[in-house]
Amino acid sequence: MTPTTPPLPQLLATHRSIRSFKPQPIDADLIAEVLGEAVAGGSSSGNLNSFSMVLTQDEARKRRLYELHFEQEMVLQAPLVVTFCADFHRTRRWLARRGARDNFNNLIGWHVAAFDAMIVAQNACLGFEARGLGICYMGTTLHSMQAIADFLELPPTCLPVTSIVVGHPAEDPPKRDRLPLQAFIHHERYQDPADAELDAIYADREVKGWARYMSMPRLKALAEQEGITSLAQFYTSKVKYDPDTFAKDSAALRETLKARGFLQE
Ligand SMILES: Cc1cc2nc3c(=O)[nH]c(=O)nc-3n(C[C@H](O)[C@H](O)[C@H](O)COP(=O)(O)O)c2cc1C
């Protein structure tokens, strides 16, 4: 850790996803240091370490990832893309070599490995951010899972869970707030809020989120075209988190989990 590394509370308080990057490359030693710390400092189910990280820095290969990530510009701009994979392939090879029973080629195995991959991903994000670099996750990984797995030549029981872009920030976006803390915390048992409380929880978000989308000419035009009049409607429209796309991609995900050995017929 360098002396200028901010303390964790400050790091969390200043987090923003960064989607625009300078062309400047990232020092190879710094990448190795951050990923090493992320691995060493992350809890791991059974300490099985059932994840892998695939680094993409080659321009031509990034261009293909750009296509697979729904042409998000940040993939082309960022000098580094890291794909975090749920990986029981390595463990299972080791088990086989020692004559142990096979396991983890099942749905629990998928979840165990996926959780490990997400834990190390967030640690890596904090490590990069602590050094002044910017990151953004890409949920498109889930929607292109099979194609990304093929492109990265992932073996059976190894699948991408999430990806991040990393680079030197070329923007300084404002901090985005979260729902109020009371929305997340329940004492002793789940307490479903009354309708009025639920409305209060979302009140600020509805105003700010709608204003943010309406400030973007492309989204404003799409909202008008689709007859969208509220933030909630946006979130399950054709524009964002389309339920039909989710249904189709969920079916594809099930098939991918089967094809890659994480889910039996
Ligand atoms: C799993 C995951 C997937 C995400 N996928 C995308 C993505 O595909 N494209 C994108 O621009 N941002 C993506 N984000 C970033 C979120 O939009 C962002 O974290 C959220 O809007 C809050 O903003 P902040 O990170 O600046 O606080 C993703 C975040 C997470 C955790």
The ligand as an SDF file (V2000), in Angstrom:
LIG
                    3D

 31 33  0  0  0  0  0  0  0  0999 V2000
  -22.7270   -6.2250  -11.4480 C   0  0  0  0  0  0  0  0  0  0  0  0
  -22.7430   -4.8350  -12.0350 C   0  0  0  0  0  0  0  0  0  0  0  0
  -22.9230   -4.6710  -13.3880 C   0  0  0  0  0  0  0  0  0  0  0  0
  -22.8750   -3.4030  -13.9790 C   0  0  0  0  0  0  0  0  0  0  0  0
  -22.9610   -3.2940  -15.3260 N   0  0  0  0  0  0  0  0  0  0  0  0
  -22.7830   -2.0870  -15.9050 C   0  0  0  0  0  0  0  0  0  0  0  0
  -22.7500   -1.9870  -17.3280 C   0  0  0  0  0  0  0  0  0  0  0  0
  -22.8810   -2.9830  -18.0550 O   0  0  0  0  0  0  0  0  0  0  0  0
  -22.5650   -0.7450  -17.8650 N   0  0  0  0  0  0  0  0  0  0  0  0
  -22.4040    0.3740  -17.0890 C   0  0  0  0  0  0  0  0  0  0  0  0
  -22.2350    1.4630  -17.6470 O   0  0  0  0  0  0  0  0  0  0  0  0
  -22.4220    0.3030  -15.7400 N   0  0  0  0  0  0  0  0  0  0  0  0
  -22.5980   -0.8990  -15.1290 C   0  0  0  0  0  0  0  0  0  0  0  0
  -22.5710   -1.0190  -13.7580 N   0  0  0  0  0  0  0  0  0  0  0  0
  -22.3210    0.1850  -12.9300 C   0  0  0  0  0  0  0  0  0  0  0  0
  -23.5980    0.6660  -12.2700 C   0  0  0  0  0  0  0  0  0  0  0  0
  -24.4260    1.2670  -13.2340 O   0  0  0  0  0  0  0  0  0  0  0  0
  -23.2120    1.6460  -11.1520 C   0  0  0  0  0  0  0  0  0  0  0  0
  -22.4530    0.9930  -10.1750 O   0  0  0  0  0  0  0  0  0  0  0  0
  -24.4440    2.2830  -10.5180 C   0  0  0  0  0  0  0  0  0  0  0  0
  -25.1650    3.0440  -11.4510 O   0  0  0  0  0  0  0  0  0  0  0  0
  -24.0680    3.1860   -9.3570 C   0  0  0  0  0  0  0  0  0  0  0  0
  -23.1690    4.1830   -9.7800 O   0  0  0  0  0  0  0  0  0  0  0  0
  -21.7370    4.3550   -9.1050 P   0  0  0  0  0  0  0  0  0  0  0  0
  -20.9880    3.0480   -9.2480 O   0  0  0  0  0  0  0  0  0  0  0  0
  -21.0740    5.4690   -9.8570 O   0  0  0  0  0  0  0  0  0  0  0  0
  -21.9640    4.6920   -7.6680 O   0  0  0  0  0  0  0  0  0  0  0  0
  -22.6680   -2.2610  -13.1550 C   0  0  0  0  0  0  0  0  0  0  0  0
  -22.5300   -2.4310  -11.7690 C   0  0  0  0  0  0  0  0  0  0  0  0
  -22.5660   -3.6940  -11.2250 C   0  0  0  0  0  0  0  0  0  0  0  0
  -22.3770   -3.8610   -9.7340 C   0  0  0  0  0  0  0  0  0  0  0  0
  1  2  1  0
  2  3  1  0
  2 30  2  0
  3  4  2  0
  4  5  1  0
  4 28  1  0
  5  6  2  0
  6  7  1  0
  6 13  1  0
  7  8  2  0
  7  9  1  0
  9 10  1  0
 10 11  2  0
 10 12  1  0
 12 13  2  0
 13 14  1  0
 14 15  1  0
 14 28  1  0
 15 16  1  0
 16 17  1  0
 16 18  1  0
 18 19  1  0
 18 20  1  0
 20 21  1  0
 20 22  1  0
 22 23  1  0
 23 24  1  0
 24 25  2  0
 24 26  1  0
 24 27  1  0
 28 29  2  0
 29 30  1  0
 30 31  1  0
M  END
$$$$
